[in-house]
Amino acid sequence: MNPLRKLNQSGQSIWLDNLSRTLLREGGLQQLIDNDGISGVTSNPSIFQKALADSPYYHDDLSRLKSSEADAEKRYEALVIPDIQAACDLLLSTFQRTQGDDGYVSLEVSPQLAHDSAATIAAAQRLRAAVNRPNLLIKIPGTAAGLIAFEQLVSAGVSINITLLFSLRQTVRVFEAYIRGLKQRLAQGNDVRSVKAVASLFLSRVDTLVDQRLSSIDSDAAQALSGCAAVVTAKLAYQRYLDIFHGAMFAELAQAGARPQYLLWASTGTKNPAYSDVKYLEALIGTETINTVPDATLTAFRDHGYVEVTLNDDIAAVEAEYIALEKIGIDLNAVGDTLQTDGLKLFSDAFDKVLASS
């Protein structure tokens, strides 16, 4: 059996970390849905920057918009919202079959709003109305302002992909904000069953930065910890997920029909050629999770991926590795803060470029 299909059977959803008109109009996304069981799509400014540069299907609309719309952000949205709508429509049957547990497409608010909660809320509501699809996730960053916006949007019934998470501390704060938002919604007498949220924890960038720091420490212990930080962070985040969403903290909301906030593994393309090209899939297979995968990694896993539930394996060893990293001076929460700042700049730069080309 196709290893990607086996992942579905393990209880993990596989989403595509890419979107373009070429994928939509030439049938590529439909084939991935039909053949590989792809059940969601994530997008970001970098993805759309590449799509607008590479796909020929934007040229006519772009020429028309440049002569009729002076605002670059409005031009950008006019180009990408139809793509988001088309992807949502392709995944609608998945959304309906899973009763709203799966089948989502993510659209990111401007990363320039990352430190303005009120503007983020306004943009999220506006984009949600513009797309007008039940299986849309509005994507906002997990900054301090983003968490405030996230809580209020969940309370208002907006489904969210909260992104740019790089540490255990950031992830737990997101879980807590989600629960506060749901409790507010429930207290107001509103239905909590329609709200979907995921927490996007980025992986390969964690290993890249931690490995750089480990390489500057002249000890065998440091070198032995190379390549473990991302998986350690993800596995411990999943343990906190289980504690929170299968424990007393979420019990009242679960009884009311609320959905737990699934962890979504992001940045799963392996950056270090010394590591397996399917490292961030094989090591993190488990129920109630999502892995969003770039095209090359998807192809690699289809070819030689091995499927076995691994997410709960060796938790004592994982905890020991986390402590060992701390003992040699690697603070994974501080690493996460650095990476979130860096990641936000990368997305902001990509957004600026895509606006300049729109």
Contacts in CASP RR format, 6 or more apart in sequence:
PFRMAT RR
TARGET T0000
AUTHOR 0000-0000-0000
METHOD contacts of the structure
MODEL  1
MNPLRKLNQSGQSIWLDNLSRTLLREGGLQQLIDNDGISGVTSNPSIFQK
ALADSPYYHDDLSRLKSSEADAEKRYEALVIPDIQAACDLLLSTFQRTQG
DDGYVSLEVSPQLAHDSAATIAAAQRLRAAVNRPNLLIKIPGTAAGLIAF
EQLVSAGVSINITLLFSLRQTVRVFEAYIRGLKQRLAQGNDVRSVKAVAS
LFLSRVDTLVDQRLSSIDSDAAQALSGCAAVVTAKLAYQRYLDIFHGAMF
AELAQAGARPQYLLWASTGTKNPAYSDVKYLEALIGTETINTVPDATLTA
FRDHGYVEVTLNDDIAAVEAEYIALEKIGIDLNAVGDTLQTDGLKLFSDA
FDKVLASS
2 35 0 8 1.000
2 36 0 8 1.000
2 302 0 8 1.000
3 301 0 8 1.000
3 302 0 8 1.000
3 304 0 8 1.000
3 305 0 8 1.000
3 306 0 8 1.000
3 307 0 8 1.000
4 14 0 8 1.000
4 36 0 8 1.000
4 37 0 8 1.000
4 38 0 8 1.000
4 298 0 8 1.000
4 301 0 8 1.000
4 302 0 8 1.000
5 36 0 8 1.000
5 37 0 8 1.000
6 307 0 8 1.000
7 14 0 8 1.000
7 281 0 8 1.000
7 285 0 8 1.000
7 291 0 8 1.000
7 301 0 8 1.000
7 307 0 8 1.000
8 14 0 8 1.000
8 37 0 8 1.000
8 39 0 8 1.000
9 307 0 8 1.000
10 285 0 8 1.000
10 286 0 8 1.000
10 287 0 8 1.000
10 307 0 8 1.000
10 309 0 8 1.000
11 286 0 8 1.000
11 287 0 8 1.000
11 288 0 8 1.000
11 289 0 8 1.000
12 285 0 8 1.000
12 286 0 8 1.000
12 287 0 8 1.000
12 289 0 8 1.000
12 290 0 8 1.000
12 291 0 8 1.000
13 39 0 8 1.000
13 40 0 8 1.000
13 102 0 8 1.000
13 262 0 8 1.000
13 289 0 8 1.000
13 290 0 8 1.000
13 291 0 8 1.000
14 36 0 8 1.000
14 37 0 8 1.000
14 38 0 8 1.000
14 39 0 8 1.000
14 290 0 8 1.000
14 291 0 8 1.000
14 292 0 8 1.000
14 293 0 8 1.000
14 298 0 8 1.000
15 38 0 8 1.000
15 39 0 8 1.000
15 40 0 8 1.000
15 41 0 8 1.000
15 42 0 8 1.000
15 104 0 8 1.000
15 264 0 8 1.000
15 290 0 8 1.000
15 291 0 8 1.000
15 292 0 8 1.000
15 293 0 8 1.000
16 29 0 8 1.000
16 32 0 8 1.000
16 38 0 8 1.000
16 40 0 8 1.000
16 41 0 8 1.000
16 42 0 8 1.000
16 292 0 8 1.000
16 293 0 8 1.000
16 295 0 8 1.000
16 298 0 8 1.000
17 41 0 8 1.000
17 42 0 8 1.000
17 47 0 8 1.000
17 266 0 8 1.000
17 268 0 8 1.000
17 292 0 8 1.000
17 293 0 8 1.000
17 294 0 8 1.000
18 41 0 8 1.000
18 43 0 8 1.000
18 47 0 8 1.000
18 294 0 8 1.000
18 295 0 8 1.000
19 29 0 8 1.000
19 41 0 8 1.000
19 42 0 8 1.000
19 43 0 8 1.000
19 47 0 8 1.000
19 48 0 8 1.000
19 51 0 8 1.000
19 83 0 8 1.000
19 84 0 8 1.000
19 87 0 8 1.000
19 105 0 8 1.000
20 47 0 8 1.000
20 50 0 8 1.000
20 51 0 8 1.000
20 54 0 8 1.000
20 55 0 8 1.000
20 57 0 8 1.000
20 83 0 8 1.000
21 51 0 8 1.000
21 55 0 8 1.000
21 57 0 8 1.000
21 58 0 8 1.000
21 83 0 8 1.000
22 51 0 8 1.000
22 54 0 8 1.000
22 55 0 8 1.000
22 56 0 8 1.000
22 57 0 8 1.000
23 29 0 8 1.000
24 83 0 8 1.000
24 86 0 8 1.000
24 87 0 8 1.000
24 90 0 8 1.000
25 57 0 8 1.000
29 38 0 8 1.000
29 41 0 8 1.000
29 87 0 8 1.000
29 90 0 8 1.000
30 90 0 8 1.000
32 38 0 8 1.000
32 298 0 8 1.000
33 39 0 8 1.000
33 90 0 8 1.000
33 91 0 8 1.000
33 94 0 8 1.000
36 298 0 8 1.000
36 302 0 8 1.000
39 91 0 8 1.000
39 94 0 8 1.000
39 98 0 8 1.000
39 102 0 8 1.000
39 103 0 8 1.000
40 87 0 8 1.000
40 91 0 8 1.000
40 94 0 8 1.000
40 102 0 8 1.000
40 103 0 8 1.000
40 104 0 8 1.000
40 105 0 8 1.000
40 292 0 8 1.000
41 87 0 8 1.000
41 91 0 8 1.000
41 104 0 8 1.000
41 105 0 8 1.000
41 106 0 8 1.000
42 105 0 8 1.000
42 106 0 8 1.000
42 139 0 8 1.000
42 161 0 8 1.000
42 200 0 8 1.000
42 264 0 8 1.000
42 266 0 8 1.000
42 292 0 8 1.000
43 80 0 8 1.000
43 83 0 8 1.000
43 84 0 8 1.000
43 105 0 8 1.000
43 106 0 8 1.000
43 107 0 8 1.000
43 108 0 8 1.000
43 139 0 8 1.000
44 108 0 8 1.000
44 139 0 8 1.000
44 163 0 8 1.000
44 347 0 8 1.000
44 350 0 8 1.000
45 108 0 8 1.000
45 111 0 8 1.000
45 347 0 8 1.000
45 348 0 8 1.000
45 350 0 8 1.000
45 351 0 8 1.000
45 354 0 8 1.000
46 346 0 8 1.000
46 347 0 8 1.000
46 350 0 8 1.000
48 76 0 8 1.000
48 79 0 8 1.000
48 80 0 8 1.000
48 354 0 8 1.000
49 350 0 8 1.000
49 351 0 8 1.000
49 353 0 8 1.000
49 354 0 8 1.000
49 357 0 8 1.000
51 58 0 8 1.000
51 83 0 8 1.000
52 58 0 8 1.000
52 62 0 8 1.000
52 79 0 8 1.000
52 354 0 8 1.000
52 357 0 8 1.000
52 358 0 8 1.000
53 357 0 8 1.000
58 79 0 8 1.000
61 78 0 8 1.000
61 79 0 8 1.000
62 75 0 8 1.000
62 79 0 8 1.000
62 358 0 8 1.000
65 75 0 8 1.000
65 78 0 8 1.000
65 79 0 8 1.000
65 358 0 8 1.000
66 75 0 8 1.000
69 75 0 8 1.000
69 78 0 8 1.000
72 355 0 8 1.000
72 356 0 8 1.000
72 358 0 8 1.000
73 110 0 8 1.000
73 355 0 8 1.000
75 355 0 8 1.000
75 358 0 8 1.000
76 354 0 8 1.000
76 355 0 8 1.000
76 358 0 8 1.000
77 127 0 8 1.000
77 130 0 8 1.000
79 358 0 8 1.000
80 107 0 8 1.000
81 107 0 8 1.000
81 127 0 8 1.000
81 130 0 8 1.000
81 131 0 8 1.000
84 105 0 8 1.000
84 107 0 8 1.000
84 131 0 8 1.000
84 133 0 8 1.000
84 136 0 8 1.000
85 131 0 8 1.000
85 132 0 8 1.000
85 133 0 8 1.000
87 105 0 8 1.000
88 105 0 8 1.000
88 131 0 8 1.000
88 133 0 8 1.000
88 135 0 8 1.000
88 136 0 8 1.000
89 133 0 8 1.000
91 103 0 8 1.000
91 104 0 8 1.000
91 105 0 8 1.000
91 135 0 8 1.000
92 103 0 8 1.000
92 133 0 8 1.000
92 134 0 8 1.000
92 135 0 8 1.000
94 102 0 8 1.000
94 103 0 8 1.000
95 102 0 8 1.000
95 103 0 8 1.000
95 104 0 8 1.000
95 134 0 8 1.000
95 135 0 8 1.000
100 134 0 8 1.000
100 135 0 8 1.000
100 196 0 8 1.000
101 196 0 8 1.000
101 259 0 8 1.000
103 135 0 8 1.000
104 135 0 8 1.000
104 136 0 8 1.000
104 137 0 8 1.000
104 159 0 8 1.000
104 161 0 8 1.000
104 196 0 8 1.000
104 198 0 8 1.000
105 133 0 8 1.000
105 135 0 8 1.000
105 136 0 8 1.000
105 137 0 8 1.000
106 136 0 8 1.000
106 137 0 8 1.000
106 138 0 8 1.000
106 139 0 8 1.000
106 161 0 8 1.000
106 163 0 8 1.000
107 127 0 8 1.000
107 131 0 8 1.000
107 136 0 8 1.000
107 137 0 8 1.000
107 138 0 8 1.000
107 139 0 8 1.000
108 138 0 8 1.000
108 139 0 8 1.000
108 140 0 8 1.000
108 163 0 8 1.000
108 347 0 8 1.000
109 120 0 8 1.000
109 123 0 8 1.000
109 124 0 8 1.000
109 127 0 8 1.000
109 138 0 8 1.000
109 139 0 8 1.000
109 140 0 8 1.000
110 123 0 8 1.000
110 351 0 8 1.000
111 141 0 8 1.000
111 344 0 8 1.000
111 347 0 8 1.000
111 348 0 8 1.000
111 351 0 8 1.000
112 348 0 8 1.000
112 351 0 8 1.000
113 119 0 8 1.000
113 120 0 8 1.000
113 123 0 8 1.000
114 120 0 8 1.000
114 141 0 8 1.000
114 143 0 8 1.000
114 145 0 8 1.000
114 146 0 8 1.000
114 344 0 8 1.000
114 348 0 8 1.000
115 143 0 8 1.000
115 144 0 8 1.000
115 145 0 8 1.000
116 145 0 8 1.000
117 145 0 8 1.000
117 146 0 8 1.000
117 148 0 8 1.000
117 149 0 8 1.000
117 152 0 8 1.000
118 149 0 8 1.000
120 140 0 8 1.000
120 145 0 8 1.000
120 146 0 8 1.000
120 149 0 8 1.000
121 149 0 8 1.000
121 152 0 8 1.000
121 153 0 8 1.000
124 138 0 8 1.000
124 140 0 8 1.000
124 149 0 8 1.000
124 153 0 8 1.000
124 158 0 8 1.000
124 160 0 8 1.000
125 153 0 8 1.000
125 156 0 8 1.000
125 158 0 8 1.000
127 138 0 8 1.000
128 136 0 8 1.000
128 138 0 8 1.000
128 158 0 8 1.000
136 159 0 8 1.000
137 159 0 8 1.000
137 160 0 8 1.000
137 161 0 8 1.000
137 196 0 8 1.000
137 197 0 8 1.000
137 198 0 8 1.000
138 153 0 8 1.000
138 158 0 8 1.000
138 159 0 8 1.000
138 160 0 8 1.000
138 161 0 8 1.000
139 160 0 8 1.000
139 161 0 8 1.000
139 162 0 8 1.000
139 163 0 8 1.000
139 200 0 8 1.000
140 146 0 8 1.000
140 149 0 8 1.000
140 150 0 8 1.000
140 153 0 8 1.000
140 160 0 8 1.000
140 161 0 8 1.000
140 162 0 8 1.000
140 163 0 8 1.000
141 162 0 8 1.000
141 163 0 8 1.000
141 164 0 8 1.000
141 340 0 8 1.000
141 344 0 8 1.000
141 347 0 8 1.000
142 150 0 8 1.000
142 162 0 8 1.000
142 163 0 8 1.000
142 164 0 8 1.000
142 165 0 8 1.000
142 170 0 8 1.000
142 174 0 8 1.000
142 340 0 8 1.000
143 164 0 8 1.000
143 340 0 8 1.000
143 344 0 8 1.000
146 162 0 8 1.000
147 162 0 8 1.000
147 173 0 8 1.000
147 174 0 8 1.000
147 177 0 8 1.000
150 160 0 8 1.000
150 162 0 8 1.000
150 174 0 8 1.000
150 177 0 8 1.000
150 178 0 8 1.000
150 197 0 8 1.000
151 177 0 8 1.000
151 178 0 8 1.000
151 180 0 8 1.000
151 181 0 8 1.000
151 184 0 8 1.000
152 181 0 8 1.000
153 160 0 8 1.000
154 160 0 8 1.000
154 177 0 8 1.000
154 178 0 8 1.000
154 181 0 8 1.000
154 182 0 8 1.000
154 184 0 8 1.000
154 185 0 8 1.000
154 195 0 8 1.000
154 197 0 8 1.000
155 181 0 8 1.000
155 182 0 8 1.000
155 184 0 8 1.000
155 185 0 8 1.000
155 188 0 8 1.000
156 185 0 8 1.000
157 185 0 8 1.000
157 190 0 8 1.000
157 194 0 8 1.000
157 195 0 8 1.000
158 195 0 8 1.000
159 194 0 8 1.000
159 195 0 8 1.000
159 196 0 8 1.000
159 197 0 8 1.000
160 196 0 8 1.000
160 197 0 8 1.000
160 198 0 8 1.000
161 197 0 8 1.000
161 198 0 8 1.000
161 200 0 8 1.000
161 264 0 8 1.000
162 174 0 8 1.000
162 197 0 8 1.000
162 198 0 8 1.000
162 199 0 8 1.000
162 200 0 8 1.000
163 200 0 8 1.000
163 266 0 8 1.000
164 200 0 8 1.000
164 202 0 8 1.000
164 340 0 8 1.000
164 343 0 8 1.000
164 344 0 8 1.000
164 347 0 8 1.000
165 171 0 8 1.000
165 174 0 8 1.000
165 199 0 8 1.000
165 200 0 8 1.000
165 201 0 8 1.000
165 202 0 8 1.000
165 340 0 8 1.000
166 201 0 8 1.000
166 202 0 8 1.000
166 205 0 8 1.000
166 206 0 8 1.000
166 233 0 8 1.000
166 335 0 8 1.000
166 336 0 8 1.000
166 337 0 8 1.000
166 339 0 8 1.000
166 340 0 8 1.000
167 233 0 8 1.000
167 332 0 8 1.000
167 333 0 8 1.000
167 335 0 8 1.000
167 336 0 8 1.000
167 337 0 8 1.000
167 339 0 8 1.000
168 233 0 8 1.000
168 236 0 8 1.000
168 237 0 8 1.000
168 240 0 8 1.000
168 332 0 8 1.000
168 333 0 8 1.000
169 333 0 8 1.000
170 333 0 8 1.000
170 336 0 8 1.000
170 337 0 8 1.000
170 340 0 8 1.000
171 199 0 8 1.000
171 201 0 8 1.000
171 237 0 8 1.000
171 240 0 8 1.000
171 263 0 8 1.000
172 237 0 8 1.000
172 240 0 8 1.000
172 244 0 8 1.000
174 199 0 8 1.000
174 261 0 8 1.000
175 199 0 8 1.000
175 240 0 8 1.000
175 241 0 8 1.000
175 244 0 8 1.000
175 245 0 8 1.000
175 261 0 8 1.000
178 197 0 8 1.000
178 199 0 8 1.000
178 261 0 8 1.000
179 244 0 8 1.000
179 249 0 8 1.000
179 250 0 8 1.000
179 253 0 8 1.000
182 192 0 8 1.000
182 195 0 8 1.000
182 253 0 8 1.000
182 258 0 8 1.000
183 253 0 8 1.000
185 191 0 8 1.000
185 192 0 8 1.000
185 195 0 8 1.000
186 192 0 8 1.000
186 252 0 8 1.000
186 253 0 8 1.000
186 256 0 8 1.000
186 258 0 8 1.000
192 253 0 8 1.000
192 256 0 8 1.000
192 257 0 8 1.000
192 258 0 8 1.000
193 256 0 8 1.000
193 257 0 8 1.000
193 258 0 8 1.000
193 259 0 8 1.000
195 258 0 8 1.000
195 259 0 8 1.000
196 259 0 8 1.000
197 259 0 8 1.000
197 261 0 8 1.000
198 261 0 8 1.000
198 262 0 8 1.000
198 263 0 8 1.000
198 264 0 8 1.000
198 290 0 8 1.000
199 261 0 8 1.000
199 262 0 8 1.000
199 263 0 8 1.000
199 264 0 8 1.000
200 264 0 8 1.000
200 266 0 8 1.000
200 292 0 8 1.000
201 233 0 8 1.000
201 234 0 8 1.000
201 237 0 8 1.000
201 263 0 8 1.000
201 264 0 8 1.000
201 265 0 8 1.000
201 266 0 8 1.000
202 266 0 8 1.000
202 267 0 8 1.000
202 339 0 8 1.000
203 230 0 8 1.000
203 231 0 8 1.000
203 233 0 8 1.000
203 234 0 8 1.000
203 265 0 8 1.000
203 266 0 8 1.000
203 267 0 8 1.000
203 268 0 8 1.000
203 280 0 8 1.000
203 284 0 8 1.000
204 230 0 8 1.000
204 267 0 8 1.000
204 268 0 8 1.000
204 269 0 8 1.000
204 270 0 8 1.000
204 271 0 8 1.000
204 272 0 8 1.000
204 280 0 8 1.000
205 267 0 8 1.000
205 271 0 8 1.000
205 339 0 8 1.000
205 342 0 8 1.000
205 343 0 8 1.000
206 229 0 8 1.000
206 230 0 8 1.000
206 233 0 8 1.000
206 332 0 8 1.000
206 335 0 8 1.000
206 336 0 8 1.000
206 339 0 8 1.000
207 227 0 8 1.000
207 228 0 8 1.000
207 229 0 8 1.000
207 230 0 8 1.000
207 271 0 8 1.000
207 272 0 8 1.000
207 275 0 8 1.000
208 271 0 8 1.000
208 272 0 8 1.000
209 335 0 8 1.000
209 338 0 8 1.000
209 339 0 8 1.000
210 227 0 8 1.000
210 229 0 8 1.000
210 230 0 8 1.000
210 325 0 8 1.000
210 330 0 8 1.000
210 332 0 8 1.000
210 335 0 8 1.000
211 226 0 8 1.000
211 227 0 8 1.000
211 229 0 8 1.000
211 272 0 8 1.000
213 330 0 8 1.000
213 335 0 8 1.000
214 222 0 8 1.000
214 223 0 8 1.000
214 225 0 8 1.000
214 226 0 8 1.000
214 328 0 8 1.000
214 330 0 8 1.000
215 222 0 8 1.000
215 223 0 8 1.000
215 226 0 8 1.000
217 328 0 8 1.000
219 328 0 8 1.000
221 324 0 8 1.000
221 328 0 8 1.000
222 328 0 8 1.000
225 321 0 8 1.000
225 324 0 8 1.000
225 325 0 8 1.000
225 328 0 8 1.000
225 330 0 8 1.000
227 272 0 8 1.000
227 275 0 8 1.000
228 321 0 8 1.000
228 325 0 8 1.000
229 325 0 8 1.000
229 330 0 8 1.000
229 332 0 8 1.000
229 335 0 8 1.000
230 280 0 8 1.000
231 279 0 8 1.000
231 280 0 8 1.000
231 283 0 8 1.000
231 284 0 8 1.000
231 318 0 8 1.000
232 318 0 8 1.000
232 321 0 8 1.000
232 322 0 8 1.000
232 325 0 8 1.000
232 332 0 8 1.000
233 322 0 8 1.000
233 332 0 8 1.000
234 263 0 8 1.000
234 265 0 8 1.000
234 283 0 8 1.000
234 284 0 8 1.000
234 311 0 8 1.000
235 284 0 8 1.000
235 311 0 8 1.000
235 312 0 8 1.000
235 315 0 8 1.000
235 318 0 8 1.000
236 318 0 8 1.000
236 319 0 8 1.000
236 322 0 8 1.000
237 263 0 8 1.000
238 263 0 8 1.000
238 284 0 8 1.000
238 286 0 8 1.000
238 289 0 8 1.000
238 311 0 8 1.000
238 312 0 8 1.000
239 315 0 8 1.000
241 260 0 8 1.000
241 261 0 8 1.000
241 262 0 8 1.000
241 263 0 8 1.000
241 288 0 8 1.000
243 249 0 8 1.000
244 250 0 8 1.000
245 254 0 8 1.000
245 260 0 8 1.000
245 261 0 8 1.000
245 288 0 8 1.000
246 260 0 8 1.000
250 258 0 8 1.000
250 260 0 8 1.000
254 260 0 8 1.000
260 288 0 8 1.000
262 288 0 8 1.000
262 289 0 8 1.000
262 290 0 8 1.000
263 288 0 8 1.000
263 289 0 8 1.000
263 290 0 8 1.000
264 289 0 8 1.000
264 290 0 8 1.000
264 291 0 8 1.000
264 292 0 8 1.000
265 280 0 8 1.000
265 284 0 8 1.000
265 289 0 8 1.000
265 290 0 8 1.000
265 291 0 8 1.000
265 292 0 8 1.000
266 292 0 8 1.000
267 280 0 8 1.000
268 280 0 8 1.000
268 281 0 8 1.000
268 291 0 8 1.000
268 292 0 8 1.000
268 293 0 8 1.000
268 294 0 8 1.000
268 297 0 8 1.000
269 277 0 8 1.000
269 280 0 8 1.000
269 293 0 8 1.000
269 294 0 8 1.000
269 296 0 8 1.000
269 297 0 8 1.000
270 276 0 8 1.000
270 277 0 8 1.000
270 278 0 8 1.000
270 279 0 8 1.000
270 280 0 8 1.000
270 297 0 8 1.000
276 282 0 8 1.000
277 296 0 8 1.000
277 297 0 8 1.000
277 300 0 8 1.000
278 297 0 8 1.000
278 300 0 8 1.000
278 301 0 8 1.000
278 304 0 8 1.000
278 305 0 8 1.000
278 306 0 8 1.000
280 291 0 8 1.000
280 297 0 8 1.000
281 291 0 8 1.000
281 293 0 8 1.000
281 297 0 8 1.000
281 301 0 8 1.000
281 305 0 8 1.000
282 305 0 8 1.000
282 306 0 8 1.000
282 307 0 8 1.000
282 308 0 8 1.000
282 310 0 8 1.000
283 310 0 8 1.000
284 291 0 8 1.000
284 310 0 8 1.000
284 311 0 8 1.000
285 307 0 8 1.000
285 308 0 8 1.000
285 309 0 8 1.000
285 310 0 8 1.000
285 311 0 8 1.000
286 309 0 8 1.000
286 310 0 8 1.000
286 311 0 8 1.000
286 312 0 8 1.000
287 309 0 8 1.000
289 311 0 8 1.000
293 301 0 8 1.000
322 332 0 8 1.000
325 332 0 8 1.000
326 332 0 8 1.000
END
